[in-house]
Amino acid sequence: MPDSLPPDSVGLVQPQTLHFSEPLTLACGQALPHYDLVVETYGELNADASNAVLICHALSGHHHAAGFHSMDERKPGWWDSCIGPGKPIDTDKFFVVSLNNLGGCHGSTGPTSVNPDNGRAYGPDFPVVTVKDWVDSQAQLADRLGVQQWAAVVGGSLGGMQALQWSLSYPERIRHAVVIASTPRLTAQNIAFNEVARKAITSDPEFHGGRYGEHNATPRHGLMLARMVGHITYLSDASMGEKFGRELREEAYKFGYDAEFQVESYLRYQGERFSETFDANTYLLMTRALDYFDPAFEYDNDLAKALTHAQCEFLVLSFSTDWRFTPARSEELVKAMIAARRKVSYAEIDAPWGHDAFLIPTPRYTDTFTAYMSRIAREVNG
Amino acid sequence: MRADLEIIEKWISPQSHVLDLGCGDGTLLAYLQDEKQATGFGLEINPDHITSCMGRGVSVIEQNLDLQGLGNFEDQSFDVVLMTQALQAVRRPDIVLDEMLRLGRECIVTFPNFAYWRLRWYLMRRGRMPESETLPYKWYNTPNIHLCTFKDFEGLCYRKNIHIMNRTVVDSEHRYRWFSRLWPNMLGQIAIYRITR
């Protein structure tokens, strides 16, 4: 972190923990008697509380979406490229709320929290939460913040699913849903990747059936593998090729199985860093939430029928090289919105970065996103 | 607003559900939304135009007619389907017309009339593909790959049993001219048709 903060940064920010004492009944049938959500906010809520934007995070994301926690922090929040003064989600115009979802491992109630039933950490006993459950908890959060209706709920990937779920669970409480690099449901291939990630974790000898905490262990190796396979699916062949090619770490082949290619050591490094900070049970839970998401399921697998319940306007964005959630998946969603006669705008952004493109600013992405959000800002701020 | 759009606007009843193929920057749809409480979508492939549409609150979908078709829209799901100055640029205008009439009760189509006398004169005098205000391209870089005339278009409508409800012409500045209405195939620069099955 340099000595001064960039002018288009939200600057130094502080997360806060909000406690909710009303029980939350989950889709799995269990209930959380009370829970905490860790939240960050940027910008100011206007007088009629109409300019609030909720940011929903993806698989490994959390509440720290923009700005810096301290002058020593090396990197800003995960979506700093899109949130700040003059950025697509302009904090001069919007009151931006970002949270760590339930089941997360960055302070919100999750597997590492204490189970009030027995005074021990939940660990594997933490109930499986779904996208719908998250949205329900976010509605409680909205009440707490005095937000009757979000100007927009915005998210990429798993975050996009939450935005979509908002439009169905609380149609009157959302004006716009911005669904980026997402999908209305996972394909078998998507679920297969998640299963490989979960298997990597659960087969780690340090996993101890999810009770690694009680054994003072961490399934680091499994987490690392899970992240490595995930990371491959977030990038495109072209962007990996451009970044690493077949570049070797040293000059000649060593005819062994250590990391010889740069891409190998990159993946190992990413995996190791991740395994040091992320909770294994949370990873299992978040990938399961992805698998389960399917809003059409309750409507005879008819997505258009589900969407007739939505009242908001939609912006759907996809990226040309995203092979995790391809543009075709977004088009499927858009088609259902058209059939349901919802208002929807759609663009496929040409970007080389694969699924991760939603975190990386490219001119067309920024322009499109900015145009849409500034139009919302005009609506709510007059 | 462009005069041809003003003509089109008169043919669209309030609260219509409208699909605009090649909607450009969304001027017409924005106007129809504001003045006629119309709903609907624009289809567009130009990124800058798509951004403009989003900025003005017009629902726009990035979709290439030639590559993706219109299969994502259901039969008779619109009151009006529009296509202004794009028919000549699609790969199969005949199929697009069928699709438009599948989706909409009525369709409005505008295109440059290739039989306009100045174009005839250009070709006759110079022996080269005409260039004009309405057709400002070289033969090799033009997006207009299926130019036609009033007569050609009406011939196609006849063969397809398409009923022409209204037709009119404007000049390159999109103005009415009394003489062009007298002899549209020779004197009309831009053809505007309102058709139905």
Contacts between the chains, C-beta under 8 A, distances in Angstrom:
chain1	res1	chain2	res2	distance
A	313	B	59	7.5
A	315	B	54	7.2
A	331	B	72	7.1
A	334	B	61	6.4
A	334	B	72	7.3
A	335	B	72	4.2
A	338	B	41	7.0
A	338	B	61	7.7
A	338	B	72	6.2
A	338	B	73	6.3
A	338	B	77	7.9
A	339	B	74	6.1
A	339	B	77	7.8
A	341	B	17	7.7
A	341	B	39	7.7
A	343	B	39	7.5
A	343	B	59	4.8
A	344	B	41	7.7
A	344	B	59	5.9
A	344	B	61	7.1
A	345	B	50	7.9
A	345	B	53	7.1
A	345	B	54	5.4
A	345	B	58	7.9
A	345	B	59	5.2
A	345	B	60	5.1
A	345	B	61	6.7
A	346	B	60	7.6
A	346	B	61	4.6
A	346	B	62	5.7
A	346	B	63	7.9
A	347	B	47	7.4
A	347	B	50	5.4
A	347	B	54	7.8
A	347	B	60	7.9
A	347	B	62	4.6
A	348	B	62	5.5
A	364	B	47	5.3
A	364	B	51	7.7
A	367	B	47	7.9
A	367	B	51	5.1
A	368	B	47	7.6
A	368	B	50	6.8
A	368	B	51	5.2
A	368	B	54	6.2
A	371	B	51	4.7
A	371	B	52	7.3
A	371	B	54	4.5
A	371	B	55	3.7
A	372	B	54	4.5
A	372	B	55	7.4
A	374	B	55	6.6
A	375	B	54	6.7
A	375	B	55	5.5
A	375	B	56	7.0
A	375	B	57	5.3
A	379	B	57	7.9
